[in-house]
Amino acid sequence: MDLRRLLTYALLGAGPALSAYGAWLTWIVAYDVWPAGTEAQRLSILGEALLCTLAGIGLVLVAIAVGGPVGRISVKTKLGEAEMSDDKESAS
């Protein structure tokens, strides 16, 4: 497997993984039982983790929007082939 394909799969997997992690952190804040006296500390830690998660999602979206390796995908199925490319030579 070449590096371009590996980066493509990494970017396509990172978005949903980070989104699920962010949803899990939000669920912890909303529905978990908080021991008395540690609410502020736990909210601070979970809030920082959620902000880092949202920053990671933003980086994935920027990498995909810029074109990165995701702009060069080809798919072959029984029904036919599909190719997406951002190469200027193949654009018409």
N, C-alpha and C positions, 0 to 999 in steps of 0.2 A: 504494500500500500504506500503510495507516495505521500509526501508531506502536505500537498494541497488538499487531497481528499481527507486526510486526517484532520486538518484544520477545519474543513467544511463540517465534518461530523461533530467536531468539538463545539463549534459555534452553534450548530443546530440543536445540540443537546444541552448546551449551557443555559440557554434562555428558559426552557421549561424547568430545568433543575433549580435554577435560581428563583424562579417564580414559585415553585412548590415550597422551597425553603422559606421564602418570605411569607407565604400563606401560613406555614407551620408556626413561624415566630409570632405572627399576628394572632393565631389561635391560642398560643401559650399566654399572651398578654390578656386576651379577652376571656378565656374560659378556665385557666388553670387556677388552682387554689393557692393563695399567697400566704405564707407564714407571717405572723405579726412581726413587724419591725424590719423586714427585708424588702418591702415593696419598692422603695426608692432605688435601692441598689440593683434589684433584679430588672426593674424597668429601664434603668440606665444601660445595663449590659445588653438587654434585648433590643433596646432602641438603637444602640450603636451597631449591633449586628444587622438589624433591619436596614439601617442606612447604608451599610457596606453592601448588603445584598442588592438594594436598589441601584447603587452605583455600578455594581457588576452587571445588572440587567441593562443599564444605560450603555455601558461599554460594549456589550454584545450587540445591542441595537445599532450603535454607531459603526461597529465593524461590519455588520451586515449591510447597512445603508451605504457605506463607502464602496462596497463591492467586494472587498476582500476575497477570500477563496470561494465564498458562496456564489459569486457571480459566474462561476465556471462549473456548472453541474450538467451531467448528461445521464439520462435514465433510459434503460432498455427493458421493455416488457414484451409479453407475447403479442400485444396489440400493436406495438411499434416502438419507435424511438422518439425521445424528446431531448433537446439540448438547449441549455441557456448559457449564454456567454456574454461577457462584457468586452470582448476583443473588438477593436475598431475595424479589423479586417473582415470579420464575419458580419458586422452590422451593415444593413443596407437601407 
